[in-house]
Structures are given as structure tokens and as C-alpha cells.
Amino acid sequence: MEEKFNEQFSKLMVNKKKILIPNADKYEETVATIKKCMGNKRKKKISKKESNIVRCYSVRIENPKTVLYQQGESNKEAPQKVVKKEELFNLLKSEHVELRHADRDLINDE
């Protein structure tokens, strides 16, 4: 089932430019860039790309893991946790089970 999900998800994402669901390598690269820039004690000049990453993302330490968050469009919006592409299927599956296999009928009843 996971293989079919990944196949369909890849097809869906082919032409999507604005939706960013990074793979594990891109996720770790973004975290490393933020740590590097935030640890820049001498205030060395950072590139425009690095500046954009720092503006758009933040990292938090949560139970020995470093977690990446995307900043909201405005100060009123809470940062959103960034999910790796490799975690997506298991996250959706666990939420589905936690909601007792909720489907469209449950949503339509509300």
C-alpha cells in the first residue's frame, strides 16, 4: 500500500511548484544551513539563499531530535512542522487510524 501511495503522490507532485515536501537529504541540508547561519558569531556575510532559508524556517530541539518548522506568512500564524517525504505515508496512516478510519462520511456528517 505504501508503494502505491508513493507512486500516486509522485505523479500528483510532478507539476506542483509551491508545495514543498522535502526528502530527507533536503530536510537535513536546510537544518544544517539554519544551524550554520544562526551559529555565525562573527556575523559573516551569508548568501541570499541562506538568508531566505533563515527567514522562512526555524529549528527546534524536541526530544533529542532537531525539528524543522516553516514560519507562518505573518506573525499571527504559528510555525508549521515540516514533514519529510519519507514520513508522509506513515503520518497519514497513523492519523487515519487514530481518527478511527475516518472518511468522507464522517466529515459530511458534521
BELJO-V680131 format. One record per run of one state. SS is the DSSP state (helix for helix, strand for strand, loop for the rest). FROM is the first residue (numbers start at 0). LEN is the number of residues. If there is no record, write none. Layout:
BEGIN
<<SS:FROM:LEN> <SS:FROM:LEN>>
END
This chain:
BEGIN
<<loop:0:1> <helix:1:12> <loop:13:10> <helix:23:15> <loop:38:9> <helix:47:9> <strand:56:6> <loop:62:2> <strand:64:6> <loop:70:9> <strand:79:2> <loop:81:3> <helix:84:14> <loop:98:5> <helix:103:6> <loop:109:1>>
END
